[in-house]
Amino acid sequence: MKLFVAGASGVLGRAFLPLALAAGHEVVGMTRSERGEEVIRSLGATPVVADALDPVAVTGAVSSARPDAIVDLLTDLASGDSASNARLRVEGTRNLVDAAHALRVETMIAESISWIYPSGAEAADEDTPLDLNAAEPRGTTVHAVAALEDAVRELPHAVVLRFGLLYGPGTWYAADGRYGDAARAGSLPATETAASFIHVDDAARAALLALEWPSGTWNIVDDEPAAGIEWTPVFAASVDGPAPQRRESGDVSRPVSNARAKGQGLVLRHPSWRAGFLQ
């Protein structure tokens, strides 16, 4: 299968490309920078440079690739600006879907997120409504995710993957990542807020498997949702940080279920962050 991967030089793209190539797929990776072009080429895929926010450039890039499927792994995490990331989810995905329509590409796998459910003690599954009444700035994120998912579902074969918090090499939860630095500085608090994690390698494997899954929405998280008072001390210790201070956050908190994805055949190599943080 020939794949067009948008966001191919990002953390998930860098994990996905080698798996897709090893599985025998031909891969064209889209990036907006020369540095990203070098990364994609070094991984063995064919790079194409285009700005995901430019609809003409996106259609041209997809047209030149003539793929069987589009894999949307677009993120804008460099600045930590949720508004920029929301814009990319809405406009970037819209441009990819429009290109798919124009070029008759029927299959799209899209990266979404799993922390968009309303607060609750019971684990959210894929049928749990999104938290569309959330206050700002969370509301912008949730509505952007809804727009992304609705756009992708216009295609005949649409698979939406709601990933948990990515950890592992290259992520914010790596030893040299944003939260690794914060944990060592003692500025990452332990709160009651529930989090559902997924190792970046398991996330990449799920994206590869999803090419064979039917249309639908899937939570891609590990087996152990946990409050910050549980996971933060383990994470801090794993990056040689001090014990974190406990603090009330008031954040939206909801564990997330992975039962549907596991029922589809997803086997996690990192079923819990407890061991995953230490590897």
C-alpha positions as CSV (number, residue, x, y, z in Angstrom):
1,M,0.0,0.0,0.0
2,K,1.2,3.5,-0.7
3,L,0.8,5.8,2.3
4,F,0.9,9.6,2.5
5,V,1.8,10.6,6.0
6,A,1.2,14.2,7.1
7,G,3.2,15.2,10.1
8,A,5.8,12.5,9.2
9,S,8.7,14.2,11.0
10,G,6.9,14.6,14.3
11,V,7.3,12.3,17.3
12,L,4.6,9.9,16.2
13,G,5.6,10.1,12.6
14,R,9.2,9.2,13.4
15,A,8.0,6.1,15.2
16,F,5.4,5.2,12.5
17,L,7.5,5.5,9.4
18,P,10.0,2.6,10.1
19,L,7.1,0.3,11.0
20,A,5.2,1.1,7.9
21,L,8.3,0.6,5.7
22,A,9.1,-2.7,7.4
23,A,5.6,-3.9,6.8
24,G,6.2,-3.4,3.0
25,H,4.3,-0.1,2.5
26,E,5.7,2.6,0.3
27,V,5.7,5.9,2.3
28,V,5.6,9.5,1.3
29,G,6.0,11.8,4.3
30,M,4.9,15.4,4.3
31,T,6.7,18.1,6.4
32,R,6.9,21.9,6.3
33,S,10.6,22.2,7.0
34,E,14.0,21.3,5.5
35,R,14.9,19.7,8.8
36,G,11.8,17.5,8.6
37,E,12.7,16.6,5.1
38,E,16.0,15.3,6.2
39,V,14.4,13.3,9.1
40,I,12.0,11.7,6.7
41,R,14.6,10.8,4.2
42,S,16.9,9.4,6.9
43,L,14.1,7.0,8.0
44,G,13.9,5.6,4.4
45,A,10.7,7.4,3.3
46,T,10.2,9.9,0.5
47,P,9.8,13.5,1.7
48,V,7.6,16.2,0.3
49,V,7.6,19.7,1.7
50,A,4.2,21.5,2.1
51,D,2.5,23.6,4.7
52,A,-0.6,21.7,6.0
53,L,-2.4,25.1,6.3
54,D,-2.0,25.8,2.6
55,P,-4.8,23.9,0.8
56,V,-3.2,24.2,-2.7
57,A,0.1,22.9,-1.4
58,V,-1.5,20.0,0.4
59,T,-3.5,19.0,-2.7
60,G,-0.4,19.2,-4.8
61,A,1.6,17.1,-2.4
62,V,-1.1,14.4,-2.2
63,S,-1.6,14.5,-6.0
64,S,2.2,13.9,-6.5
65,A,2.1,11.0,-4.2
66,R,-1.1,9.3,-5.5
67,P,-1.5,7.3,-2.2
68,D,-3.8,4.5,-1.4
69,A,-4.3,6.0,2.1
70,I,-3.6,9.1,4.0
71,V,-2.3,9.0,7.6
72,D,-2.9,12.3,9.4
73,L,-0.4,12.7,12.3
74,L,-0.4,16.5,12.2
75,T,0.5,18.3,15.5
76,D,1.9,21.7,16.4
77,L,3.6,21.1,19.8
78,A,6.8,23.1,19.5
79,S,5.5,26.2,21.3
80,G,3.0,24.4,23.6
81,D,0.3,26.7,22.2
82,S,-3.0,24.9,22.3
83,A,-4.7,27.4,19.9
84,S,-2.1,26.8,17.2
85,N,-2.5,23.0,17.6
86,A,-6.3,23.5,17.4
87,R,-6.0,25.4,14.2
88,L,-3.8,22.7,12.6
89,R,-6.4,20.1,13.6
90,V,-9.2,22.0,12.0
91,E,-7.6,23.5,8.9
92,G,-4.8,21.0,8.3
93,T,-7.2,18.0,8.5
94,R,-9.8,19.8,6.4
95,N,-7.1,20.3,3.7
96,L,-6.1,16.7,3.8
97,V,-9.8,15.5,3.5
98,D,-10.5,17.9,0.7
99,A,-7.4,16.6,-1.1
100,A,-8.6,13.0,-0.5
101,H,-12.0,13.9,-2.0
102,A,-10.4,15.5,-5.0
103,L,-8.0,12.6,-5.7
104,R,-10.4,9.8,-4.7
105,V,-8.4,8.6,-1.8
106,E,-10.9,6.6,0.3
107,T,-8.9,5.7,3.4
108,M,-7.7,8.0,6.1
109,I,-6.2,7.2,9.5
110,A,-6.2,10.2,11.8
111,E,-4.6,11.1,15.1
112,S,-7.0,12.5,17.7
113,I,-6.7,12.7,21.5
114,S,-8.5,11.0,24.4
115,W,-8.6,13.7,27.0
116,I,-11.7,15.3,25.5
117,Y,-14.4,13.6,27.6
118,P,-16.3,15.2,30.4
119,S,-15.2,14.6,34.0
120,G,-16.3,11.4,35.6
121,A,-15.2,8.4,37.6
122,E,-16.3,5.7,35.1
123,A,-13.9,5.0,32.3
124,A,-15.0,6.8,29.1
125,D,-15.4,4.6,26.0
126,E,-15.7,5.8,22.4
127,D,-19.4,6.3,22.7
128,T,-19.0,8.8,25.5
129,P,-20.0,12.2,24.2
130,L,-17.2,14.8,23.9
131,D,-16.9,17.6,26.4
132,L,-18.3,20.2,24.0
133,N,-19.5,22.5,26.8
134,A,-16.0,22.8,28.3
135,A,-14.8,26.3,29.3
136,E,-12.0,28.0,27.5
137,P,-9.2,27.3,26.7
138,R,-10.2,23.6,26.9
139,G,-13.3,24.3,24.8
140,T,-11.1,25.3,21.8
141,T,-9.3,22.0,21.9
142,V,-12.4,19.9,22.2
143,H,-14.2,21.7,19.4
144,A,-11.1,21.4,17.2
145,V,-11.0,17.6,17.8
146,A,-14.7,17.3,17.0
147,A,-14.1,19.2,13.7
148,L,-11.1,17.0,12.9
149,E,-13.0,13.8,13.5
150,D,-16.1,15.0,11.6
151,A,-14.0,15.9,8.6
152,V,-12.2,12.5,8.5
153,R,-15.6,10.7,8.7
154,E,-16.6,12.1,5.4
155,L,-14.4,9.5,3.7
156,P,-15.6,5.9,3.0
157,H,-12.9,4.3,5.2
158,A,-12.2,6.6,8.2
159,V,-10.4,5.5,11.3
160,V,-10.0,7.9,14.2
161,L,-7.4,7.1,16.9
162,R,-7.9,8.9,20.2
163,F,-4.4,8.6,21.6
164,G,-3.6,9.0,25.3
165,L,-0.7,11.1,26.5
166,L,2.3,10.0,24.5
167,Y,5.4,9.1,26.5
168,G,8.7,7.6,25.4
169,P,11.6,8.9,23.3
170,G,11.0,12.4,21.8
171,T,7.8,13.1,23.7
172,W,7.2,15.7,26.4
173,Y,7.4,12.9,28.9
174,A,10.9,11.8,27.8
175,A,13.8,12.5,30.2
176,D,14.8,15.5,28.1
177,G,11.2,16.6,27.3
178,R,9.1,19.4,28.6
179,Y,7.7,17.5,31.6
180,G,11.0,15.6,32.2
181,D,12.7,19.0,32.7
182,A,9.8,20.2,34.9
183,A,10.0,17.1,37.1
184,R,13.7,17.5,37.7
185,A,13.1,21.1,38.6
186,G,10.4,20.1,41.1
187,S,7.8,22.1,39.2
188,L,5.6,19.2,38.1
189,P,2.8,18.8,40.7
190,A,1.0,15.7,41.7
191,T,-2.8,16.2,41.3
192,E,-6.0,14.2,41.5
193,T,-6.5,14.6,37.7
194,A,-6.7,11.2,35.9
195,A,-4.5,10.6,32.9
196,S,-4.4,7.8,30.3
197,F,-1.0,7.2,28.8
198,I,0.3,5.4,25.7
199,H,3.9,4.7,24.8
200,V,4.8,6.3,21.5
201,D,5.9,2.9,20.1
202,D,2.5,1.3,20.9
203,A,0.8,4.4,19.4
204,A,2.7,3.9,16.2
205,R,1.9,0.2,16.1
206,A,-1.8,1.0,16.5
207,A,-1.7,3.5,13.6
208,L,-0.2,0.7,11.4
209,L,-2.7,-1.9,12.5
210,A,-5.5,0.7,11.9
211,L,-4.9,0.5,8.2
212,E,-6.7,-2.9,8.4
213,W,-9.4,-1.9,10.9
214,P,-12.9,-1.0,9.8
215,S,-14.1,2.6,9.9
216,G,-14.6,3.7,13.5
217,T,-13.2,5.5,16.5
218,W,-10.8,3.9,18.9
219,N,-9.2,4.9,22.2
220,I,-5.5,4.1,22.1
221,V,-4.4,4.2,25.7
222,D,-2.7,1.8,28.1
223,D,-4.3,-0.5,30.6
224,E,-3.9,1.7,33.7
225,P,-5.5,5.1,33.8
226,A,-4.2,6.9,36.9
227,A,-4.4,10.1,38.9
228,G,-1.4,12.3,39.0
229,I,-0.8,11.5,42.7
230,E,-0.1,7.9,41.4
231,W,1.9,8.5,38.2
232,T,3.8,11.7,38.9
233,P,6.0,10.3,41.7
234,V,7.0,7.4,39.5
235,F,7.7,9.7,36.5
236,A,9.7,12.1,38.6
237,A,11.8,9.3,40.0
238,S,12.4,7.9,36.5
239,V,14.0,11.2,35.4
240,D,16.0,11.7,38.7
241,G,13.7,14.4,39.9
242,P,12.6,15.1,43.5
243,A,9.3,13.9,45.0
244,P,6.6,16.1,43.5
245,Q,4.4,18.4,45.6
246,R,0.8,17.6,45.8
247,R,-1.6,20.2,44.5
248,E,-5.3,20.6,43.7
249,S,-5.7,21.3,40.0
250,G,-9.4,21.6,39.3
251,D,-8.8,20.1,35.8
252,V,-11.2,17.9,33.9
253,S,-10.5,14.3,35.0
254,R,-11.7,11.1,33.3
255,P,-10.1,7.7,32.9
256,V,-10.3,6.2,29.4
257,S,-11.0,2.6,28.3
258,N,-9.1,0.8,25.7
259,A,-11.4,-2.3,25.5
260,R,-12.5,-1.6,21.9
261,A,-9.0,-1.4,20.5
262,K,-7.9,-4.5,22.4
263,G,-10.9,-6.3,21.1
264,Q,-9.8,-5.4,17.6
265,G,-6.4,-7.1,18.3
266,L,-4.2,-4.4,19.7
267,V,-1.6,-5.9,22.0
268,L,0.4,-3.4,24.0
269,R,4.1,-3.9,24.5
270,H,3.9,-1.3,27.3
271,P,0.6,-2.0,29.0
272,S,1.3,0.3,31.9
273,W,3.2,3.5,32.4
274,R,4.6,2.1,35.7
275,A,7.1,-0.1,33.8
276,G,7.1,2.1,30.7
277,F,8.5,5.2,32.5
278,L,11.4,3.1,33.7
279,Q,12.5,1.8,30.3
